[in-house]
Amino acid sequence: MNDITNRKVVMVRVPNGTPEPDDFELVSEPVPEPGEGEMLLRTRWLTLDPYMRSGFMAQAENLGATVIGGTVSEVMSSRCDGWSEGDLVVGYYGWQEYSIARADDVQWNNPGMPLEKWDGSLGPASTALGILGMTGYTAYEGLLNQARVREGDTVVVSAASGAVGQVVGQLAKIRGARAIGIAGGPEKCAWCVDEVGFDACVDYKAGNLHADLAAAAPDGVDIYFENVGGDVLEAVIPLLNEGARVPICGFIAHYNLTEEERRPTPLQRLRQEGLPVLGKDGSESGFAFFAFSQLSAKHPDAENALREMSDWIKAGRLNYRESVTEGIESCVPSFIGMLGGANFGKTMVKVS
Ligand SMILES: NC(=O)c1ccc[n+]([C@@H]2O[C@H](COP(=O)([O-])OP(=O)(O)OC[C@H]3O[C@@H](n4cnc5c(N)ncnc54)[C@H](OP(=O)(O)O)[C@@H]3O)[C@@H](O)[C@H]2O)c1
């Protein structure tokens, strides 16, 4: 046994509505020496994402388990072939400071997604969890490959200043479309327009969303990239043009609803309106799992997409913003804050 202590965040109560700090506990435990075929990882970065609320935290079977999620860790010592001290590992070790890993561990519990060594020529390690990782690739896949954005399209994206939304708007511009964001508050909206080049951004908290959006999109909406659902979707529906595409990426406005508050999901609402929905199999998840299954850097589509976005960043054509807190203790408040819009950009924790 070495003398290292791991601290990890464990779910001790299934949240009812918005998660509360008491739904989690910070637990300390000794870290064993890595055995043959194992390595000791120290978490450098971890990501906080809305799907943790709609997935892991919605399931009682996860009580007592460490909250899952993507990580970038440094190898502290290794008894694994192919991995050496100092390597940066893109993995899925969740909200904890250390982990004992094996070379055949996978990301997302998906056997098709092995651990990856971070290629530092692409960008800083944090981007492996954001613009050059799951959220950036989701924007790329959803807008370019699924919705097939075309020059001259009017693209509206909700949660526009967030991890996925900020990339969607900029990719729309790169493809010659008109990009309109929807975000909470004047500061986020100003950033979308002034710093990353959206044509317009509407503050849904100002109270006139439908009218403001209609003014920003006088020719209607060709693509609505759905991140939010609820009232935001209701404001967009009447503006959708004939043949509009609606990739359903997520619907964060629903994730904290209690059973009594539950309302129809975007898929249900669009179907009620007789409107088209993009989805690999028409399922509730929209294109979600399609995007995830291709995220592995081993998949040529994903690898090419991430390299292309890295080049755009280096050329100054793609900007990004991260919302970083420090230390494992910050996971819970930062996560709860992100669900309510306290983040400004991709939410992540610099653990060490
Ligand atoms: N399909 C996939 O593969 C995939 C991958 C990643 C993410 N997603 C989904 O994409 C969406 C955005 O995720 P993200 O990681 O990019 O998060 P994010 O936008 O960085 O952070 C979440 C944002 O959602 C907004 N929000 C929260 N509650 C809201 C409400 N009631 N009404 C309107 N806006 C609200 C807040 O922004 P404001 O301050 O602007 O309100 C908050 O900052 C989520 O629905 C997520 O589940 C899907």
The ligand as a Tripos MOL2 file, in Angstrom:
@<TRIPOS>MOLECULE
LIG
   48    52     1     0     0
SMALL
NO_CHARGES

@<TRIPOS>ATOM
      1 N1        -26.7300   14.1000  -27.6970 N.am      1 LIG1
      2 C1        -25.5120   14.1520  -27.2300 C.2       1 LIG1
      3 O1        -24.6500   13.3800  -27.6090 O.2       1 LIG1
      4 C2        -25.2150   15.2340  -26.2310 C.ar      1 LIG1
      5 C3        -23.8960   15.5270  -25.8830 C.ar      1 LIG1
      6 C4        -23.6420   16.6060  -25.0230 C.ar      1 LIG1
      7 C5        -24.6940   17.3520  -24.5230 C.ar      1 LIG1
      8 N2        -25.9630   17.0170  -24.8430 N.ar      1 LIG1
      9 C6        -27.1020   17.8310  -24.3790 C.3       1 LIG1
     10 O2        -26.9010   19.1450  -24.8670 O.3       1 LIG1
     11 C7        -27.4360   20.1060  -23.9670 C.3       1 LIG1
     12 C8        -26.3570   21.1120  -23.5700 C.3       1 LIG1
     13 O3        -25.3080   20.4160  -22.9170 O.3       1 LIG1
     14 P1        -23.9230   21.1400  -22.6280 P.3       1 LIG1
     15 O4        -22.9780   20.1070  -22.1440 O.co2     1 LIG1
     16 O5        -23.5510   21.9740  -23.7940 O.co2     1 LIG1
     17 O6        -24.3010   22.0700  -21.3870 O.3       1 LIG1
     18 P2        -24.0810   23.6450  -21.2670 P.3       1 LIG1
     19 O7        -24.8990   24.3060  -22.3240 O.co2     1 LIG1
     20 O8        -22.6440   23.9410  -21.1950 O.co2     1 LIG1
     21 O9        -24.7140   23.9540  -19.8250 O.3       1 LIG1
     22 C9        -26.0840   23.8110  -19.6140 C.3       1 LIG1
     23 C10       -26.8330   25.1210  -19.9520 C.3       1 LIG1
     24 O10       -28.1970   24.8460  -20.1420 O.3       1 LIG1
     25 C11       -28.9250   26.0450  -19.9650 C.3       1 LIG1
     26 N3        -30.1830   25.7740  -19.2540 N.ar      1 LIG1
     27 C12       -30.3580   25.1080  -18.0890 C.ar      1 LIG1
     28 N4        -31.6520   25.0560  -17.7650 N.ar      1 LIG1
     29 C13       -32.3250   25.7430  -18.7250 C.ar      1 LIG1
     30 C14       -33.6960   26.0660  -18.9390 C.ar      1 LIG1
     31 N5        -34.6600   25.6610  -18.0790 N.pl3     1 LIG1
     32 N6        -34.0260   26.7780  -20.0440 N.ar      1 LIG1
     33 C15       -33.0740   27.1850  -20.9030 C.ar      1 LIG1
     34 N7        -31.7520   26.9290  -20.7550 N.ar      1 LIG1
     35 C16       -31.3810   26.1960  -19.6780 C.ar      1 LIG1
     36 C17       -28.0410   26.9790  -19.1420 C.3       1 LIG1
     37 O11       -27.6630   28.0520  -19.9700 O.3       1 LIG1
     38 P3        -28.3920   29.5030  -19.8910 P.3       1 LIG1
     39 O12       -27.6390   30.3070  -18.8770 O.co2     1 LIG1
     40 O13       -28.2540   30.0010  -21.2730 O.co2     1 LIG1
     41 O14       -29.7910   29.2360  -19.4430 O.co2     1 LIG1
     42 C18       -26.8090   26.1420  -18.8320 C.3       1 LIG1
     43 O15       -25.6230   26.8840  -18.8650 O.3       1 LIG1
     44 C19       -27.9840   19.2970  -22.7960 C.3       1 LIG1
     45 O16       -29.3520   19.0880  -23.0100 O.3       1 LIG1
     46 C20       -27.2350   17.9840  -22.8830 C.3       1 LIG1
     47 O17       -27.9170   16.9150  -22.3080 O.3       1 LIG1
     48 C21       -26.2330   15.9660  -25.6880 C.ar      1 LIG1
@<TRIPOS>BOND
     1     1     2 1
     2     2     3 2
     3     2     4 1
     4     4     5 ar
     5     4    48 ar
     6     5     6 ar
     7     6     7 ar
     8     7     8 ar
     9     8     9 1
    10     8    48 ar
    11     9    10 1
    12     9    46 1
    13    10    11 1
    14    11    12 1
    15    11    44 1
    16    12    13 1
    17    13    14 1
    18    14    15 2
    19    14    16 1
    20    14    17 1
    21    17    18 1
    22    18    19 2
    23    18    20 1
    24    18    21 1
    25    21    22 1
    26    22    23 1
    27    23    24 1
    28    23    42 1
    29    24    25 1
    30    25    26 1
    31    25    36 1
    32    26    27 ar
    33    26    35 ar
    34    27    28 ar
    35    28    29 ar
    36    29    30 ar
    37    29    35 ar
    38    30    31 1
    39    30    32 ar
    40    32    33 ar
    41    33    34 ar
    42    34    35 ar
    43    36    37 1
    44    36    42 1
    45    37    38 1
    46    38    39 2
    47    38    40 1
    48    38    41 1
    49    42    43 1
    50    44    45 1
    51    44    46 1
    52    46    47 1
@<TRIPOS>SUBSTRUCTURE
     1 LIG1         1 GROUP 0 **** ****
